[in-house]
């Protein structure tokens, strides 16, 4: 029997496809099962167009079997089969697809999509097999043919006997090597797992003889041992939940699917079932988890949705389908309109994918807005887990995503004593209030005692408490909300209107205590930019305020970052409450005892640092100064 050479491509191309195109060798089973499914699809389509056809496609199936002794793995389908010419054309010419040719010939429209459009998936079998044999008999043909190849050298083709139409693909599995255990592909449990992983939702039954047990009873009826036996079983689910009618499904069905897909050990907080028809058609099920996924805030966490094409798994984690700020979302997307690349492992970054991703982003936002509106407690539970991720999304790309995220943000309110949205804050603002005020600190408890909040609170204005390190950075990117700018209670300008008398009093205070403040500024040179009489302090003697865009809290966050060798420094203003009795002592020391004045200045500055949660530069000196004052 003469060996025929592969017609269209070189040995190097076939070698490349066998060894380089596919990332994982186990993909070969997905490719063979997809080809088998295509063969049945063709039979199904022909039955719709040929009224004289006597075959019921609904009775068709795919069968997998293996023999460890002969090291063979067999995939059998009851599809349309191939003639000798089709075997020559489809298998003898690399990258020529029988499915694609069938689709073009019959002008198949949407709804009869065939996944095997590249014609290279079959050759992935050579990743695990030394010899690949194909026995096929076409529908309405009296003769079957055997195609056989050992790889790049070529193939043989000859007549053979086969009763029923359809195709058998027989792989002679390679021997084990130090790098690869090929015995796995002759293992029942491995094969079942691969079918469930990649081909669970192929629309035709995938059958396999599976090992089961039953009691082996004695003649007197007592149990003696366990007997193992083989029984044919359908391995795949066939109809995925996302292709079922929503009216047929219950919440438990979605929860069970969530568990079956191992999206988490929790229950979903909310889910959405999407069936989009139009220019780009796709189906999807999206889940917002109840608990944080493992390693979520680490580099090891992989975001993405499972991506299917016609029920066949293409990507386990398609990161392009969800933005980073929604990376907590789990789920599946299935579309017939995707442009697949040659290996079907990755997608071309094309218009279809972008359209689907854009629609999914809008759907996720809608899910969260509905949760916020109708199930407030659940939303607060969600925000406690993933609010930081939304804020990082707002901060990234210089606020490009603010239209998506700003309505989803929540912060603790000084008035409401609970988490509130920005819209709720603005709705409660008095008519004369111009700004949204916020305070930044490590915890709500500390912020409630923050001296800088006194003046704003006395005005009756609500203050938002920022306790996440990303909060202030995110708000800086947001800039404003519904036309209201954000103001920090620790900023140099609170934006509060003063009448002429207040402005004159302030100027007078600064002039009256000009010498004291200038001397303190000199003593604290390099530590503060200036010392001023405070307008915001009522009961506290001292505080720090920020004099520029870089705030004190930003300084703390940036300097705490690992591998940050260039420390940043915010402009700090030391504010003194000239109505406080401590200031009277400071004045007395300035007039009569410069050494004590220097001591008081140092103590007040370090007190202000402690209030801000900043480290004291010299703790030993600070404690010594306290001891001096106590004497």
C-alpha positions as CSV (number, residue, x, y, z in Angstrom):
1,X,0.0,0.0,0.0
2,X,1.7,3.3,-1.1
3,X,2.3,6.0,1.4
4,X,0.8,9.3,0.3
5,X,2.3,12.6,1.3
6,X,0.3,15.4,2.8
7,X,-0.7,17.7,-0.1
8,X,-0.9,21.3,1.0
9,X,1.7,21.8,3.7
10,X,5.2,20.8,4.6
11,X,6.4,18.4,7.2
12,X,7.5,21.4,9.3
13,X,3.9,22.8,9.4
14,X,2.4,19.6,10.6
15,X,5.2,19.2,13.2
16,X,4.5,22.8,14.3
17,X,0.8,22.0,14.7
18,X,1.4,18.8,16.7
19,X,4.0,20.4,19.0
20,X,3.3,24.1,19.2
21,X,-0.2,25.2,18.6
22,X,-1.9,23.6,21.6
23,X,-0.8,24.5,25.1
24,X,-2.1,21.3,26.8
25,X,-2.0,17.8,25.2
26,X,-5.4,16.9,26.8
27,X,-7.0,19.3,24.3
28,X,-6.9,16.5,21.7
29,X,-10.0,14.9,23.1
30,X,-12.0,18.1,22.9
31,X,-11.0,18.4,19.2
32,X,-12.0,14.8,18.4
33,X,-15.3,15.1,20.2
34,X,-16.0,18.5,18.5
35,X,-15.3,16.9,15.1
36,X,-17.7,14.0,16.0
37,X,-20.4,16.5,17.0
38,X,-19.9,18.3,13.7
39,X,-20.4,15.0,11.8
40,X,-23.8,14.6,13.6
41,X,-24.7,18.2,13.0
42,X,-24.2,17.7,9.2
43,X,-26.4,14.6,9.4
44,X,-29.0,16.7,11.3
45,X,-28.9,19.5,8.8
46,X,-29.2,17.1,5.9
47,X,-32.3,15.5,7.5
48,X,-33.9,18.9,7.6
49,X,-33.3,19.5,3.9
50,X,-33.8,16.0,2.6
51,X,-37.4,14.7,3.0
52,X,-36.5,11.2,1.8
53,X,-33.9,10.6,4.5
54,X,-34.7,7.7,6.8
55,X,-32.2,8.5,9.6
56,X,-33.3,10.0,13.0
57,X,-30.5,12.3,14.1
58,X,-31.9,12.3,17.6
59,X,-30.8,8.7,18.0
60,X,-27.2,9.6,17.2
61,X,-24.4,9.5,19.7
62,X,-20.6,9.5,20.3
63,X,-19.0,6.6,22.0
64,X,-15.5,6.5,23.7
65,X,-13.7,3.3,24.6
66,X,-10.2,2.3,25.4
67,X,-8.0,-0.8,25.8
68,X,-5.0,-0.6,28.1
69,X,-3.4,-3.8,26.8
70,X,-3.3,-2.6,23.2
71,X,-2.9,1.1,24.3
72,X,-5.8,2.2,22.0
73,X,-8.3,4.9,22.5
74,X,-11.4,5.0,20.2
75,X,-13.9,7.8,19.4
76,X,-16.9,6.6,17.4
77,X,-19.7,8.8,16.1
78,X,-22.9,8.0,14.2
79,X,-22.6,11.1,12.1
80,X,-22.7,11.6,8.3
81,X,-19.4,9.8,7.7
82,X,-16.8,10.5,4.9
83,X,-16.3,9.2,1.4
84,X,-12.8,8.3,0.1
85,X,-12.6,11.7,-1.5
86,X,-13.6,13.5,1.7
87,X,-11.0,11.5,3.7
88,X,-8.4,12.5,1.1
89,X,-9.6,16.2,1.2
90,X,-10.2,16.6,4.8
91,X,-7.4,14.6,6.4
92,X,-4.9,14.6,3.6
93,X,-4.8,18.4,3.3
94,X,-3.7,20.1,6.5
95,X,-5.8,23.0,7.5
96,X,-8.6,22.2,5.1
97,X,-11.9,21.9,7.0
98,X,-14.7,19.6,6.0
99,X,-17.1,21.5,8.3
100,X,-16.2,24.8,6.7
101,X,-16.7,23.4,3.2
102,X,-20.0,21.9,4.2
103,X,-21.1,25.2,5.6
104,X,-20.2,27.1,2.5
105,X,-21.7,24.5,0.2
106,X,-25.1,24.5,1.9
107,X,-25.0,28.2,2.8
108,X,-25.7,27.4,6.4
109,X,-27.0,30.4,8.4
110,X,-27.0,31.1,12.1
111,X,-28.4,28.4,14.3
112,X,-26.5,25.6,12.5
113,X,-23.0,26.7,13.4
114,X,-20.2,24.1,13.1
115,X,-17.2,24.6,15.3
116,X,-14.6,22.7,13.3
117,X,-13.8,25.4,10.8
118,X,-10.0,25.2,10.7
119,X,-9.3,21.6,9.9
120,X,-6.3,21.3,12.3
121,X,-7.9,20.1,15.4
122,X,-7.8,16.5,14.2
123,X,-4.0,16.6,14.0
124,X,-3.8,17.3,17.8
125,X,-4.3,13.6,18.1
126,X,-0.6,13.2,17.2
127,X,0.4,14.9,20.4
128,X,-0.6,11.7,22.3
129,X,-0.7,9.0,19.6
130,X,2.0,7.3,17.5
131,X,-0.5,6.1,15.0
132,X,-4.0,7.5,14.1
133,X,-6.5,5.4,12.2
134,X,-9.8,6.7,10.8
135,X,-12.4,4.3,9.6
136,X,-15.3,6.0,7.9
137,X,-18.4,5.2,5.9
138,X,-20.4,7.9,4.3
139,X,-24.2,8.1,4.4
140,X,-25.7,6.4,1.3
141,X,-22.4,4.8,0.5
142,X,-21.8,1.0,0.2
143,X,-18.0,1.2,0.8
144,X,-16.0,2.2,3.9
145,X,-12.4,3.4,3.9
146,X,-9.5,3.2,6.4
147,X,-7.2,6.3,6.6
148,X,-4.0,5.8,8.7
149,X,-1.0,7.9,9.5
150,X,2.0,8.0,11.8
151,X,2.6,11.7,11.5
152,X,4.6,13.9,9.2
153,X,5.7,11.3,6.7
154,X,2.2,10.9,5.2
155,X,-0.8,8.5,5.2
156,X,-2.3,5.5,3.6
157,X,-5.9,5.0,2.5
158,X,-7.7,1.7,1.6
159,X,-11.1,0.1,1.4
160,X,-12.3,-1.7,4.5
161,X,-15.5,-3.2,6.0
162,X,-17.9,-1.2,8.2
163,X,-21.6,-2.0,8.6
164,X,-23.0,1.4,9.7
165,X,-22.3,4.8,8.3
166,X,-20.3,7.1,10.7
167,X,-16.6,7.4,11.7
168,X,-14.2,5.7,14.1
169,X,-11.0,7.4,15.2
170,X,-8.5,5.0,16.8
171,X,-5.4,6.3,18.5
172,X,-2.4,4.2,19.4
173,X,-1.4,6.0,22.5
174,X,2.3,6.7,23.0
175,X,4.5,5.1,25.7
176,X,5.2,7.1,28.9
177,X,8.2,9.4,29.0
178,X,9.9,11.2,31.9
179,X,8.0,14.3,31.0
180,X,4.6,12.9,30.2
181,X,2.4,10.2,31.6
182,X,0.4,9.1,28.5
183,X,-1.3,6.3,30.5
184,X,-3.7,9.1,31.7
185,X,-5.4,8.9,28.4
186,X,-6.2,5.2,29.0
187,X,-7.7,5.9,32.4
188,X,-11.5,6.0,32.8
189,X,-11.6,8.7,35.4
190,X,-9.2,11.0,33.4
191,X,-11.3,10.6,30.3
192,X,-14.6,11.3,32.2
193,X,-13.0,14.4,33.7
194,X,-11.9,15.7,30.3
195,X,-15.3,15.1,28.8
196,X,-16.9,17.0,31.6
197,X,-14.4,19.8,31.4
198,X,-14.4,20.5,27.7
199,X,-17.3,18.8,26.1
200,X,-20.0,18.6,28.8
201,X,-22.4,20.7,26.7
202,X,-22.1,19.1,23.3
203,X,-25.7,18.5,22.3
204,X,-25.3,14.8,21.6
205,X,-24.8,12.0,24.1
206,X,-21.2,11.1,24.7
207,X,-21.3,7.5,26.0
208,X,-18.6,5.4,27.7
209,X,-18.5,2.1,29.6
210,X,-17.9,3.0,33.2
211,X,-16.9,0.8,36.2
212,X,-19.6,0.3,38.8
213,X,-19.9,-2.0,41.9
214,X,-22.6,-4.2,43.3
215,X,-22.7,-6.7,46.2
216,X,-21.6,-10.3,45.2
217,X,-24.0,-12.4,47.2
218,X,-23.5,-16.0,48.4
219,X,-26.1,-18.7,47.6
220,X,-27.6,-18.3,51.0
221,X,-28.2,-14.6,50.2
222,X,-25.6,-13.1,52.5
223,X,-23.1,-10.5,51.1
224,X,-19.6,-11.9,50.6
225,X,-17.7,-9.2,48.6
226,X,-18.1,-6.4,46.1
227,X,-18.3,-7.2,42.4
228,X,-17.1,-4.8,39.7
229,X,-18.9,-4.6,36.4
230,X,-19.1,-2.3,33.3
231,X,-22.2,-0.3,32.3
232,X,-22.7,2.1,29.5
233,X,-23.4,5.6,30.7
234,X,-23.9,9.1,29.2
235,X,-21.1,11.3,30.5
236,X,-22.1,14.7,29.3
237,X,-25.0,17.0,30.4
238,X,-25.8,17.8,26.7
239,X,-28.1,20.8,27.3
240,X,-26.4,23.5,29.3
241,X,-28.5,25.5,31.8
242,X,-27.9,28.7,29.8
243,X,-29.7,27.3,26.8
244,X,-32.8,26.4,28.8
245,X,-35.8,28.7,29.1
246,X,-35.6,30.9,32.2
247,X,-39.2,30.0,33.0
248,X,-38.2,26.4,33.4
249,X,-35.5,27.1,36.0
250,X,-35.7,27.7,39.7
251,X,-33.2,29.5,41.9
252,X,-31.9,26.1,43.1
253,X,-31.0,25.3,39.5
254,X,-28.7,28.3,39.3
255,X,-27.2,27.6,42.7
256,X,-26.6,24.0,41.8
257,X,-24.9,25.0,38.6
258,X,-22.7,27.5,40.6
259,X,-21.6,24.6,42.8
260,X,-21.1,22.1,39.9
261,X,-18.8,24.6,38.2
262,X,-16.8,25.0,41.4
263,X,-17.2,28.8,41.3
264,X,-17.1,28.7,45.1
265,X,-18.2,26.9,48.2
266,X,-20.6,29.7,49.0
267,X,-24.0,30.5,47.4
268,X,-24.2,33.3,44.8
269,X,-25.4,36.7,46.2
270,X,-27.1,37.4,42.9
271,X,-27.2,35.9,39.4
272,X,-28.3,36.9,35.9
273,X,-29.3,34.8,33.0
274,X,-28.7,36.5,29.6
275,X,-30.1,35.5,26.2
276,X,-28.9,38.2,23.8
277,X,-30.1,38.1,20.2
278,X,-29.0,40.5,17.5
279,X,-25.9,41.4,15.5
280,X,-23.9,39.5,18.1
281,X,-25.8,36.7,19.8
282,X,-24.7,35.1,23.0
283,X,-26.0,33.4,26.1
284,X,-24.5,33.9,29.6
285,X,-25.0,33.2,33.3
286,X,-23.3,35.7,35.6
287,X,-22.8,35.3,39.4
288,X,-21.9,37.8,42.1
289,X,-20.3,35.6,44.9
290,X,-21.4,35.8,48.5
291,X,-17.8,35.3,49.7
292,X,-14.5,36.5,48.5
293,X,-12.8,34.1,46.1
294,X,-9.6,32.5,47.3
295,X,-6.5,34.7,47.0
296,X,-8.7,37.5,45.4
297,X,-6.4,40.4,46.3
298,X,-3.2,38.6,45.2
299,X,-1.3,38.3,41.9
300,X,-2.2,34.6,41.8
301,X,-5.9,35.3,41.3
302,X,-7.1,34.8,37.8
303,X,-10.1,36.7,36.7
304,X,-12.3,35.7,33.8
305,X,-15.5,33.9,32.6
306,X,-15.7,30.5,31.1
307,X,-16.0,30.9,27.3
308,X,-17.9,28.4,25.1
309,X,-18.6,28.3,21.4
310,X,-21.6,26.1,20.6
311,X,-21.3,24.4,24.0
312,X,-17.6,23.5,23.6
313,X,-15.2,25.1,26.2
314,X,-12.8,27.4,24.5
315,X,-11.2,29.2,27.4
316,X,-11.4,28.4,31.1
317,X,-10.7,32.0,32.1
318,X,-11.4,34.6,29.4
319,X,-10.1,37.7,31.1
320,X,-11.2,40.0,28.3
321,X,-14.9,39.5,29.1
322,X,-14.8,41.4,32.4
323,X,-13.0,44.6,33.5
324,X,-10.6,44.4,36.4
325,X,-13.0,46.2,38.7
326,X,-15.6,43.5,38.1
327,X,-13.1,40.6,38.4
328,X,-15.0,39.0,41.3
329,X,-17.8,38.0,38.8
330,X,-18.1,34.3,38.0
331,X,-20.0,32.7,35.1
332,X,-20.1,31.4,31.6
333,X,-20.6,32.9,28.1
334,X,-21.5,30.9,25.0
335,X,-21.6,32.4,21.6
336,X,-21.7,31.1,18.0
337,X,-20.4,34.5,16.6
338,X,-16.9,34.4,18.0
339,X,-13.9,34.6,15.7
340,X,-11.7,31.7,17.0
341,X,-8.0,31.4,16.2
342,X,-6.5,28.3,14.8
343,X,-6.0,26.4,18.1
344,X,-9.4,27.5,19.5
345,X,-7.5,28.2,22.8
346,X,-7.4,32.0,22.5
347,X,-9.6,34.6,20.8
348,X,-8.7,37.2,18.3
349,X,-9.3,40.6,19.8
350,X,-12.0,41.5,17.5
351,X,-15.3,43.4,17.4
352,X,-17.5,40.5,18.6
353,X,-15.6,40.0,21.8
354,X,-15.5,43.7,22.6
355,X,-19.3,44.0,22.0
356,X,-20.0,41.0,24.3
357,X,-17.6,42.4,27.0
358,X,-19.3,45.8,26.8
359,X,-22.8,44.3,27.2
360,X,-21.6,42.1,30.1
361,X,-20.1,45.1,31.9
362,X,-23.4,47.0,31.6
363,X,-25.3,43.9,32.9
364,X,-23.0,43.5,35.9
365,X,-23.5,47.2,36.8
366,X,-27.3,46.7,36.4
367,X,-27.2,43.7,38.7
368,X,-25.4,45.7,41.4
369,X,-27.7,48.7,41.1
370,X,-30.7,46.4,41.5
371,X,-29.1,44.8,44.5
372,X,-28.5,48.2,46.0
373,X,-32.0,49.3,45.4
374,X,-34.0,46.2,46.4
375,X,-31.7,44.3,48.8
376,X,-29.7,46.9,50.7
377,X,-28.3,44.6,53.3
378,X,-27.0,42.2,50.6
379,X,-25.4,45.1,48.7
380,X,-23.7,46.3,51.9
381,X,-22.4,42.7,52.4
382,X,-21.1,42.8,48.8
383,X,-19.5,46.2,49.2
384,X,-17.7,45.2,52.4
385,X,-16.0,42.4,50.4
386,X,-15.5,44.0,47.0
387,X,-15.9,47.8,47.5
388,X,-12.1,48.2,47.5
389,X,-12.0,46.6,44.0
390,X,-14.6,49.2,42.7
391,X,-12.5,52.0,44.1
392,X,-9.3,50.7,42.5
393,X,-11.3,50.6,39.3
394,X,-12.2,54.3,39.7
395,X,-8.6,55.2,40.5
396,X,-7.1,53.2,37.6
397,X,-6.9,54.8,34.1
398,X,-7.3,58.2,35.6
399,X,-11.0,58.0,36.4
400,X,-12.0,56.7,32.9
401,X,-14.5,54.4,34.5
402,X,-16.3,56.9,36.8
403,X,-19.6,56.8,34.8
404,X,-19.8,53.1,35.5
405,X,-18.6,53.1,39.2
406,X,-19.6,56.3,40.9
407,X,-23.2,55.3,41.7
408,X,-22.0,52.0,43.2
409,X,-19.7,53.6,45.8
410,X,-20.5,53.7,49.6
411,X,-18.9,55.4,52.5
412,X,-19.6,55.6,56.2
413,X,-21.7,58.7,57.1
414,X,-21.0,60.8,60.3
415,X,-24.7,61.7,60.4
416,X,-26.4,58.4,59.4
417,X,-23.9,56.2,61.3
418,X,-24.0,53.7,58.4
419,X,-22.8,53.3,54.8
420,X,-24.4,55.7,52.3
421,X,-24.0,56.3,48.6
422,X,-22.8,59.6,47.1
423,X,-26.3,60.2,45.7
424,X,-27.8,59.8,49.2
425,X,-25.3,62.3,50.6
426,X,-26.0,64.9,48.0
427,X,-29.7,64.5,48.3
428,X,-29.4,65.5,52.1
429,X,-27.1,68.5,51.6
430,X,-28.4,71.8,52.9
431,X,-29.0,74.4,50.2
432,X,-26.1,76.5,51.3
433,X,-23.6,73.6,51.4
434,X,-21.3,73.7,48.3
435,X,-19.0,70.8,48.9
436,X,-19.0,67.1,49.8
437,X,-16.8,66.8,52.9
438,X,-14.8,63.8,53.9
439,X,-12.2,62.8,56.5
440,X,-9.5,60.2,56.0
441,X,-8.2,57.9,58.7
442,X,-7.6,54.3,59.8
443,X,-11.0,53.7,61.3
444,X,-14.5,55.2,62.0
445,X,-13.7,55.3,65.7
446,X,-10.6,57.4,65.2
447,X,-12.3,59.7,62.6
448,X,-15.1,60.5,65.0
449,X,-12.5,62.0,67.4
450,X,-10.6,63.8,64.7
451,X,-10.1,67.5,65.7
452,X,-10.3,68.7,62.0
453,X,-14.0,67.7,61.8
454,X,-15.2,70.2,64.5
455,X,-16.0,73.2,62.3
456,X,-17.7,71.3,59.5
457,X,-19.7,69.3,62.1
458,X,-20.7,72.5,63.9
459,X,-22.1,73.8,60.6
460,X,-24.4,70.7,60.6
461,X,-22.7,69.2,57.5
462,X,-22.4,65.5,56.9
463,X,-18.9,64.1,56.7
464,X,-18.0,60.9,54.8
465,X,-15.4,58.7,56.5
466,X,-12.7,57.3,54.2
467,X,-11.0,54.3,55.9
468,X,-9.6,52.4,52.9
469,X,-6.1,53.4,51.7
470,X,-7.4,53.8,48.2
471,X,-10.4,56.0,49.1
472,X,-8.8,59.5,48.7
473,X,-6.9,58.5,45.6
474,X,-10.2,57.3,44.0
475,X,-12.1,60.5,45.0
476,X,-9.3,62.7,43.6
477,X,-9.9,60.9,40.2
478,X,-13.6,61.4,40.5
479,X,-13.2,65.1,41.2
480,X,-16.9,65.8,41.7
481,X,-20.3,64.1,41.9
482,X,-23.5,65.7,40.5
483,X,-21.6,69.0,40.3
484,X,-20.4,69.0,43.9
485,X,-16.7,69.0,44.5
486,X,-15.0,67.0,47.3
487,X,-13.3,68.8,50.2
488,X,-11.1,67.2,52.9
489,X,-11.8,68.4,56.4
490,X,-8.0,68.5,56.8
491,X,-7.5,70.7,53.7
492,X,-6.1,74.2,54.0
493,X,-9.3,75.7,52.6
494,X,-12.6,74.3,53.7
495,X,-14.6,76.4,51.3
496,X,-16.8,77.8,54.1
497,X,-18.1,81.4,53.5
498,X,-17.1,84.0,56.1
499,X,-18.7,87.3,56.7
500,X,-16.5,90.4,56.8
501,X,-16.2,90.4,60.6
502,X,-15.0,86.8,60.6
503,X,-12.4,87.6,57.9
504,X,-11.2,90.7,59.8
505,X,-11.0,88.6,63.1
506,X,-8.9,86.0,61.3
507,X,-6.5,88.6,59.9
508,X,-6.2,90.3,63.3
509,X,-5.4,87.0,65.0
510,X,-2.7,86.3,62.5
511,X,-1.2,89.8,63.0
512,X,-1.5,89.6,66.8
513,X,0.4,86.3,67.0
514,X,2.7,86.9,64.0
515,X,5.9,86.8,66.0
516,X,4.9,83.6,67.9
517,X,4.0,81.8,64.7
518,X,7.1,82.9,62.8
519,X,9.3,81.7,65.7
520,X,7.5,78.3,65.8
521,X,7.8,77.9,62.0
522,X,11.5,78.6,62.3
523,X,11.8,76.0,65.1
524,X,9.9,73.4,63.0
525,X,11.8,74.2,59.8
526,X,11.6,71.3,57.3
527,X,8.8,69.8,59.2
528,X,5.9,72.2,58.5
529,X,5.5,74.9,55.9
530,X,3.8,77.3,58.3
531,X,2.1,77.7,61.7
532,X,-1.3,79.4,61.7
533,X,-4.2,80.3,63.9
534,X,-6.9,77.7,63.3
535,X,-10.4,78.4,62.3
536,X,-11.5,74.7,62.4
537,X,-10.5,73.8,66.0
538,X,-13.0,74.3,68.8
539,X,-12.0,72.1,71.8
540,X,-8.7,70.7,70.6
541,X,-5.4,72.7,71.0
542,X,-3.6,71.7,67.8
543,X,-3.9,69.8,64.5
544,X,-2.2,69.4,61.1
545,X,-3.7,70.4,57.8
546,X,-2.6,69.7,54.2
547,X,-1.2,72.6,52.2
548,X,-1.2,71.0,48.7
549,X,-2.7,68.4,46.4
550,X,-0.7,65.7,48.1
551,X,-2.4,65.2,51.4
552,X,-1.1,63.8,54.7
553,X,-3.0,60.5,54.2
554,X,-1.7,60.1,50.7
555,X,1.8,60.6,52.1
556,X,1.2,57.7,54.6
557,X,-0.2,55.4,51.9
558,X,2.6,56.0,49.3
559,X,5.4,55.8,51.8
560,X,4.0,52.5,53.2
561,X,4.2,50.8,49.8
562,X,6.8,48.1,49.4
563,X,9.8,48.8,47.3
564,X,9.1,52.6,47.4
565,X,12.6,54.0,47.9
566,X,11.6,57.6,47.1
567,X,9.7,58.8,50.1
568,X,7.2,61.6,49.4
569,X,6.3,64.4,51.8
570,X,3.1,66.4,52.0
571,X,3.1,70.1,52.8
572,X,1.9,70.4,56.4
573,X,0.5,73.3,58.2
574,X,0.5,73.3,62.0
575,X,-2.8,74.9,63.2
576,X,-3.1,76.3,66.7
577,X,-6.3,76.9,68.6
578,X,-5.7,80.4,70.0
579,X,-8.8,80.1,72.2
580,X,-7.4,77.1,74.0
581,X,-5.8,77.4,77.4
582,X,-2.7,75.7,76.1
583,X,-2.1,78.6,73.8
584,X,-2.1,80.9,76.9
585,X,0.8,78.8,78.3
586,X,2.5,79.0,74.9
587,X,2.2,82.8,74.9
588,X,3.6,83.0,78.5
589,X,6.6,80.9,77.6
590,X,7.3,82.9,74.4
591,X,7.5,86.1,76.5
592,X,9.4,84.8,79.5
593,X,11.1,81.4,78.8
594,X,12.4,80.6,75.3
595,X,13.6,77.2,76.4
596,X,10.1,76.3,77.6
597,X,8.7,77.8,74.4
598,X,10.9,75.5,72.3
599,X,9.8,72.6,74.5
600,X,6.1,73.4,74.1
601,X,6.5,73.9,70.3
602,X,8.0,70.4,70.0
603,X,5.3,68.8,72.1
604,X,2.5,70.4,70.2
605,X,4.0,69.3,66.9
606,X,4.4,65.7,68.1
607,X,0.9,65.8,69.4
608,X,-0.4,66.8,66.0
609,X,1.6,63.9,64.4
610,X,0.0,61.4,66.8
611,X,-3.5,62.7,66.1
612,X,-2.8,62.1,62.3
613,X,-1.4,58.6,63.0
614,X,2.1,59.7,61.8
615,X,5.2,58.3,63.4
616,X,7.1,60.6,65.9
617,X,10.5,61.3,64.6
618,X,12.3,60.9,68.0
619,X,10.2,59.0,70.5
620,X,12.9,59.1,73.2
621,X,13.2,62.9,73.0
622,X,9.4,63.2,73.0
623,X,9.1,61.2,76.3
624,X,12.0,63.2,77.8
625,X,10.2,66.4,76.9
626,X,7.0,65.2,78.6
627,X,9.0,64.4,81.7
628,X,10.6,67.9,81.6
629,X,7.1,69.5,81.4
630,X,5.9,67.3,84.4
631,X,8.7,68.5,86.5
